[in-house]
Amino acid sequence: MMSQHKKNKEFCRSKNDLIKVDMSRQIAALLTSNQILTSAAEASDFINWAVRDAWDRYQQYVMDQRRIIENEINALPLKISNATRGKEYLSENIQLPSDKVTVVSIEGLDEVGLNAVTTDDGIIRVQGIPTEAGDFIITILYKYIGWVDGQPLLERKIPFAVNHNPRDLWKDIPTSKDVPYFKEDKVCEYVKVEAGPDGTPLKDMVAASNRGRSHAQEGKPRDDHFQLFHSNDNGWYIIAVADGAGSAKFSRKGSENLRAIQTWRKKSRITMVLKTKHRYVKPLVMLCMVLSAMLHTRRIKLLLRRLNRQKMPT
């Protein structure tokens, strides 16, 4: 028993054969009316030849149209600037001639973490925050005027680079707590200064130290040190800063040996004692005196003269 599918197939074939025979008779009659004598078989062969020839010419025409528009679009100077990984990005305008082509989609942005926005007038802009660095290709898929379903879309590729963020190239390796004279990589100190006897608010003190980028890159300790002091007796603000010499093996300990600033008031004099006992240490010490806003220029100059006359112990 013949299946329904085979029956339908046979029916369609029979119908097509009838149409072809009828067309052959019409072509034969047309040729005869133009004094061209032919048989039905010759008319059928002529139809086959004409269809194949017309199809080949049509395909060539479509290919020519495709090449013309493709060459024109490829000749457009479409470029966009490079982006930086992790930074907000917005490209220049990208525009194809809307009277000749229609953009269908844009590929190659998802892997970078970007997206494209197309305005009503056909302007394309790439935006977002790139998540990957490297060289990429953005592909614009478009169709041209006269394009019909079933034909492949055309492509315009645009090279695009995402640079590495310089900050991402630097490492921040914590200092091992097993190293001699361990120091925290970051430290911050705050000194609260109470109001004066008359209730006038006074400025507080704050300072911080953070190891350098090269030390963080290699996991080396912080070498610098500082100390803050405020004298409630005379209102002086004092900051001592020690820059540990990187050439010394234990300079971090040397800078710390800028021992607690000993200050006292004696006839308006300030004495600072610095001690560096470790034999491996050769710290470079800087002193920065930050004075109260209540002090005027004359008192600052007097302090500097007294400090210059004072002999510092080595």
C-alpha positions as CSV (number, residue, x, y, z in Angstrom):
1,M,0.0,0.0,0.0
2,M,1.3,3.4,-1.0
3,S,1.9,5.8,1.9
4,Q,0.2,9.2,1.9
5,H,3.6,11.0,1.6
6,K,4.4,9.1,-1.6
7,K,0.9,9.8,-2.9
8,N,1.5,13.5,-2.4
9,K,4.9,13.4,-4.0
10,E,3.5,11.6,-7.1
11,F,0.7,14.1,-7.3
12,C,3.0,17.1,-7.3
13,R,5.3,15.4,-9.9
14,S,2.3,14.8,-12.1
15,K,1.1,18.3,-11.7
16,N,4.5,19.8,-12.6
17,D,4.7,17.5,-15.7
18,L,1.3,18.7,-16.8
19,I,2.4,22.4,-16.4
20,K,5.6,21.7,-18.3
21,V,3.8,20.0,-21.1
22,D,1.3,22.9,-21.3
23,M,4.1,25.4,-21.3
24,S,6.0,23.5,-24.0
25,R,2.8,23.6,-26.2
26,Q,2.5,27.3,-25.6
27,I,6.1,28.0,-26.5
28,A,5.8,25.8,-29.6
29,A,2.7,27.7,-30.7
30,L,4.5,31.0,-30.1
31,L,7.5,29.9,-32.2
32,T,5.1,28.7,-34.9
33,S,3.4,32.1,-35.0
34,N,6.8,33.6,-35.7
35,Q,7.4,31.1,-38.5
36,I,9.7,29.0,-36.5
37,L,8.6,25.4,-36.9
38,T,9.4,23.2,-33.9
39,S,8.1,20.2,-32.1
40,A,6.9,20.0,-28.5
41,A,10.2,18.2,-27.5
42,E,12.3,21.0,-29.0
43,A,10.1,23.6,-27.3
44,S,10.6,21.8,-23.9
45,D,14.4,21.8,-24.4
46,F,14.3,25.4,-25.4
47,I,12.5,26.2,-22.1
48,N,15.2,24.4,-20.1
49,W,18.0,26.2,-21.9
50,A,16.3,29.6,-21.4
51,V,15.7,29.1,-17.7
52,R,19.3,28.0,-17.1
53,D,20.7,30.9,-19.1
54,A,18.5,33.4,-17.4
55,W,19.4,32.0,-14.0
56,D,23.1,32.2,-14.7
57,R,22.7,35.8,-15.9
58,Y,20.7,36.7,-12.8
59,Q,23.4,35.2,-10.5
60,Q,26.1,37.2,-12.3
61,Y,24.0,40.3,-11.9
62,V,23.5,39.7,-8.2
63,M,27.2,39.1,-7.8
64,D,28.1,42.3,-9.6
65,Q,25.7,44.3,-7.5
66,R,27.1,42.7,-4.3
67,R,30.7,43.5,-5.3
68,I,29.9,47.1,-6.1
69,I,28.3,47.9,-2.8
70,E,30.9,45.7,-0.9
71,N,33.8,47.6,-2.4
72,E,32.2,50.9,-1.7
73,I,31.6,50.1,2.0
74,N,35.1,48.7,2.4
75,A,36.5,51.9,1.1
76,L,34.9,53.9,3.8
77,P,37.5,55.1,6.5
78,L,35.8,53.5,9.4
79,K,38.1,53.5,12.5
80,I,37.5,53.7,16.2
81,S,40.0,54.7,18.9
82,N,41.5,52.1,21.3
83,A,40.0,51.5,24.7
84,T,41.5,50.7,28.1
85,R,40.5,47.7,30.1
86,G,38.4,48.6,33.1
87,K,37.7,52.2,31.9
88,E,34.5,53.7,30.5
89,Y,34.6,53.8,26.7
90,L,32.6,55.6,24.0
91,S,33.7,55.3,20.4
92,E,33.5,57.8,17.6
93,N,30.5,57.7,15.3
94,I,30.3,54.8,12.8
95,Q,28.0,55.4,9.9
96,L,27.2,53.5,6.7
97,P,25.2,55.1,3.9
98,S,21.6,54.5,4.9
99,D,20.4,55.1,1.3
100,K,22.4,52.0,0.2
101,V,22.6,49.6,3.1
102,T,20.8,48.6,6.3
103,V,22.8,47.4,9.3
104,V,21.4,44.0,10.6
105,S,23.7,43.3,13.5
106,I,27.2,43.9,15.0
107,E,29.3,41.0,16.2
108,G,32.5,40.7,18.3
109,L,31.6,43.0,21.2
110,D,30.3,40.5,23.7
111,E,33.7,38.9,24.3
112,V,35.1,42.3,25.2
113,G,32.3,43.4,27.5
114,L,31.0,46.2,25.2
115,N,27.8,46.8,23.3
116,A,26.7,48.9,20.3
117,V,24.0,51.5,20.1
118,T,22.4,52.4,16.8
119,T,20.4,55.7,16.4
120,D,17.5,56.2,14.2
121,D,19.7,57.9,11.6
122,G,22.0,54.9,11.4
123,I,24.8,56.1,13.5
124,I,26.6,53.3,15.5
125,R,28.5,53.9,18.7
126,V,30.4,51.3,20.7
127,Q,30.2,51.8,24.5
128,G,30.7,50.2,27.9
129,I,33.6,49.1,30.1
130,P,36.0,46.6,28.4
131,T,36.6,43.5,30.5
132,E,39.3,42.0,28.3
133,A,42.5,43.4,26.8
134,G,43.9,42.5,23.4
135,D,43.3,42.9,19.6
136,F,39.7,42.3,18.4
137,I,37.6,42.6,15.3
138,I,34.2,44.2,15.2
139,T,32.1,42.8,12.4
140,I,29.1,44.9,11.0
141,L,26.6,42.7,9.1
142,Y,24.5,44.6,6.6
143,K,22.2,44.1,3.6
144,Y,22.0,46.3,0.6
145,I,19.2,47.7,-1.4
146,G,17.9,44.9,-3.6
147,W,18.9,42.2,-1.2
148,V,16.4,39.3,-1.0
149,D,16.0,36.6,1.6
150,G,18.3,33.7,1.1
151,Q,21.3,35.7,0.0
152,P,24.2,36.0,2.4
153,L,24.7,39.2,4.4
154,L,27.7,41.4,3.7
155,E,30.4,42.2,6.3
156,R,32.5,45.2,7.2
157,K,35.3,44.4,9.7
158,I,36.8,47.1,11.9
159,P,40.0,46.4,13.9
160,F,39.8,47.3,17.5
161,A,42.3,47.2,20.4
162,V,41.8,47.2,24.2
163,N,45.0,48.2,26.0
164,H,45.9,46.9,29.4
165,N,45.3,49.2,32.3
166,P,48.7,50.1,33.7
167,R,47.3,49.7,37.2
168,D,46.4,46.1,36.5
169,L,50.0,45.3,35.6
170,W,51.2,46.2,39.1
171,K,50.9,43.6,41.8
172,D,50.2,44.2,45.4
173,I,51.9,41.3,47.2
174,P,51.4,41.5,51.0
175,T,54.6,41.6,53.1
176,S,55.3,38.3,54.8
177,K,54.9,38.5,58.6
178,D,58.0,36.3,59.0
179,V,60.4,38.9,57.8
180,P,62.6,40.6,60.5
181,Y,61.2,43.8,61.8
182,F,57.8,43.3,60.1
183,K,55.8,46.4,59.4
184,E,52.2,46.8,58.2
185,D,52.1,47.8,54.5
186,K,49.8,50.7,55.3
187,V,49.5,52.6,58.5
188,C,47.5,55.7,59.5
189,E,47.6,57.7,62.8
190,Y,45.2,60.3,64.1
191,V,45.8,62.6,67.0
192,K,42.8,64.3,68.5
193,V,43.6,67.8,69.8
194,E,41.2,69.1,72.4
195,A,39.9,72.6,72.4
196,G,42.0,75.4,74.0
197,P,41.4,76.8,77.5
198,D,39.1,79.4,76.1
199,G,37.1,76.8,74.2
200,T,38.6,77.6,70.8
201,P,38.6,74.5,68.5
202,L,42.0,73.4,67.5
203,K,43.1,71.4,64.4
204,D,43.6,67.7,64.8
205,M,46.6,65.8,63.3
206,V,46.5,62.9,60.8
207,A,49.3,61.1,58.9
208,A,49.6,58.0,56.8
209,S,52.4,55.9,55.3
210,N,52.0,53.4,52.4
211,R,54.8,51.4,50.9
212,G,55.9,52.3,47.4
213,R,54.7,50.6,44.2
214,S,57.9,48.8,43.5
215,H,57.9,47.3,47.0
216,A,54.3,46.2,46.6
217,Q,55.3,44.6,43.2
218,E,58.0,42.5,44.9
219,G,56.3,41.9,48.3
220,K,58.9,44.0,50.1
221,P,58.2,45.7,53.5
222,R,57.5,49.4,54.0
223,D,60.7,51.2,55.0
224,D,59.3,54.6,56.1
225,H,58.1,55.7,59.5
226,F,56.5,58.7,61.1
227,Q,55.4,60.0,64.5
228,L,53.0,62.7,65.5
229,F,53.0,64.8,68.7
230,H,51.0,67.7,70.1
231,S,52.1,69.6,73.2
232,N,49.2,70.7,75.3
233,D,51.6,72.9,77.3
234,N,52.5,75.3,74.5
235,G,50.3,74.2,71.6
236,W,53.1,73.1,69.3
237,Y,52.3,70.5,66.5
238,I,55.2,68.2,65.6
239,I,55.6,65.7,62.9
240,A,58.7,63.5,62.5
241,V,59.2,61.7,59.2
242,A,62.0,59.1,58.6
243,D,62.7,57.9,55.0
244,G,64.4,54.5,55.4
245,A,67.3,54.1,53.0
246,G,66.5,51.4,50.5
247,S,70.2,50.4,50.2
248,A,70.2,49.3,53.9
249,K,69.0,45.8,54.7
250,F,67.0,46.8,57.7
251,S,66.2,50.4,57.0
252,R,62.6,49.8,58.1
253,K,64.0,49.3,61.6
254,G,66.2,52.3,61.3
255,S,63.4,54.6,60.4
256,E,61.4,53.2,63.3
257,N,64.3,54.1,65.6
258,L,63.4,57.6,65.2
259,R,62.4,57.1,68.8
260,A,59.4,58.6,70.4
261,I,59.9,62.3,70.0
262,Q,60.8,63.6,73.4
263,T,59.5,67.1,73.8
264,W,59.2,69.2,76.7
265,R,58.7,72.9,77.4
266,K,61.6,74.8,78.9
267,K,61.7,78.5,78.3
268,S,59.8,78.0,75.0
269,R,62.5,75.6,73.8
270,I,61.8,72.3,72.0
271,T,64.3,69.5,72.1
272,M,64.1,66.5,69.8
273,V,66.2,63.4,70.4
274,L,66.7,60.9,67.5
275,K,68.4,57.6,68.2
276,T,69.5,55.1,65.6
277,K,71.2,52.2,67.4
278,H,71.1,49.4,64.9
279,R,74.5,48.9,63.3
280,Y,73.0,47.8,59.9
281,V,70.9,50.9,59.6
282,K,71.8,54.1,57.8
283,P,68.5,55.9,57.6
284,L,68.0,59.2,55.9
285,V,65.9,61.3,58.3
286,M,63.8,64.2,57.5
287,L,62.1,66.4,60.1
288,C,59.1,68.4,59.1
289,M,57.8,70.8,61.8
290,V,54.1,71.5,61.4
291,L,53.2,74.4,63.6
292,S,49.9,75.5,65.1
293,A,47.9,78.1,63.2
294,M,48.1,80.3,66.3
295,L,51.8,80.8,65.7
296,H,52.8,83.8,63.7
297,T,55.8,84.3,61.4
298,R,58.1,85.8,64.0
299,R,57.8,82.7,66.3
300,I,58.4,80.4,63.4
301,K,61.6,82.2,62.5
302,L,62.7,82.1,66.1
303,L,62.1,78.4,66.3
304,L,64.1,77.7,63.1
305,R,67.1,79.8,64.4
306,R,67.1,77.8,67.7
307,L,67.0,74.5,66.0
308,N,69.9,75.5,63.7
309,R,72.0,76.3,66.8
310,Q,71.2,73.1,68.6
311,K,73.6,70.2,68.1
312,M,71.8,66.9,67.2
313,P,73.4,63.7,68.6
314,T,74.4,61.2,66.0
